[in-house]
């Protein structure tokens, strides 16, 4: 990813713990923190697709996943959550 990129996080509504379907940003906080710490300007943009997060750089989607797959603020590297240096080196499909 280019240094100091303008990054847009597009996110859709989802239901959390039996609550109503709404746009929520709780699961995006860890991702926002990592991107901001790396010097990127992060903007949030709501979209209508349920359960989806897209990370766009220079108007190109470079990452997407189900928002429910993101853990609340978990920044520790695990096999399911690679360290920052490789987190965005490939574009996984939503089904992977």
Buried (B, 14 or more C-beta within 10 A) or exposed (E): BEEEBEBBBBBBBBEEEEEEEEEBEEBBEBBBEBBEEBEBEBEEEEEEEEBBBBBBBEEEEBBBBBBEEBEEEEBEEEEEBEEEEEBBEEEEEEEE
